[in-house]
Amino acid sequence: MGAIFVISTQALHIMEKQFQNTVNLLDEKLQIYDFKLKQYQKLINALNKNSSYSAKVTYIINNWFRKVEYLDFNKLPMSVLNLPI
């Protein structure tokens, strides 16, 4: 896991690597995205109550997730990160 804070957008981008080669519980972990996002946002709010900082969670995944079952994970445009050049 890694993170980068982009000052211009006041957003903390948390990046998690998810790699697998066999069917296992990782499939279920990808489904808790919304929960993780809310938990990270709560942490940011607790640390800095007077700010409008936001949390963004991005998964970095391997070719295992190119399967038909995971098509919704293969449509992320890189512009969604809104990182400075």
C-alpha positions as CSV (number, residue, x, y, z in Angstrom):
1,M,0.0,0.0,0.0
2,G,1.1,3.5,-0.7
3,A,-0.3,7.0,-0.6
4,I,0.2,10.4,-2.1
5,F,-1.3,13.7,-1.0
6,V,-2.1,16.1,-3.8
7,I,-2.1,19.7,-2.3
8,S,-3.9,21.3,-5.3
9,T,-6.9,19.0,-4.9
10,Q,-6.6,18.4,-1.2
11,A,-6.9,14.7,-1.8
12,L,-5.1,11.8,-0.2
13,H,-4.8,9.0,-2.8
14,I,-4.4,5.6,-1.2
15,M,-3.2,3.0,-3.6
16,E,-3.4,-0.7,-2.7
17,K,-1.8,-3.5,-4.7
18,Q,-4.0,-6.6,-5.1
19,F,-2.4,-9.6,-6.9
20,Q,-3.6,-13.1,-7.1
21,N,-3.1,-16.3,-9.2
22,T,-5.8,-18.5,-7.8
23,V,-9.4,-18.2,-6.6
24,N,-9.4,-17.1,-3.0
25,L,-10.7,-14.5,-0.5
26,L,-9.1,-11.6,-2.4
27,D,-12.2,-11.4,-4.6
28,E,-14.2,-10.5,-1.4
29,K,-11.6,-7.9,-0.4
30,L,-12.1,-6.0,-3.6
31,Q,-15.8,-5.7,-2.7
32,I,-15.1,-3.7,0.5
33,Y,-13.9,-0.7,-1.4
34,D,-16.7,1.6,-0.1
35,F,-16.1,0.5,3.5
36,K,-12.4,1.3,3.1
37,L,-13.1,4.7,1.6
38,K,-15.4,5.6,4.4
39,Q,-12.8,4.5,7.0
40,Y,-10.0,6.5,5.4
41,Q,-12.2,9.5,5.2
42,K,-13.1,9.2,8.9
43,L,-9.4,9.0,9.8
44,I,-8.6,12.2,7.7
45,N,-11.5,14.0,9.3
46,A,-10.4,13.0,12.8
47,L,-6.8,14.2,12.2
48,N,-7.8,17.5,10.6
49,K,-11.3,18.7,11.6
50,N,-11.1,22.1,9.9
51,S,-10.2,20.9,6.4
52,S,-11.9,19.7,3.3
53,Y,-9.4,17.0,2.6
54,S,-10.8,13.9,0.8
55,A,-9.7,10.3,0.6
56,K,-9.4,8.4,-2.7
57,V,-8.8,4.6,-2.9
58,T,-7.3,3.1,-6.0
59,Y,-6.5,-0.6,-6.5
60,I,-3.5,-1.6,-8.5
61,I,-4.3,-5.1,-9.8
62,N,-2.6,-7.8,-11.9
63,N,-3.7,-9.6,-15.1
64,W,-5.8,-12.1,-13.1
65,F,-8.4,-9.4,-13.0
66,R,-8.6,-9.1,-16.8
67,K,-11.1,-12.0,-16.7
68,V,-14.7,-11.5,-17.7
69,E,-15.8,-11.7,-14.0
70,Y,-13.8,-8.5,-13.3
71,L,-14.6,-6.2,-16.3
72,D,-15.8,-3.4,-14.0
73,F,-12.3,-3.1,-12.6
74,N,-10.7,-2.7,-16.0
75,K,-12.4,0.6,-16.9
76,L,-10.5,3.1,-14.7
77,P,-9.2,6.0,-16.7
78,M,-5.9,7.4,-15.3
79,S,-7.4,10.9,-15.2
80,V,-9.5,9.8,-12.2
81,L,-6.5,10.2,-10.0
82,N,-6.2,13.9,-11.0
83,L,-2.5,13.9,-10.2
84,P,-0.3,16.8,-11.2
85,I,2.1,16.3,-14.0
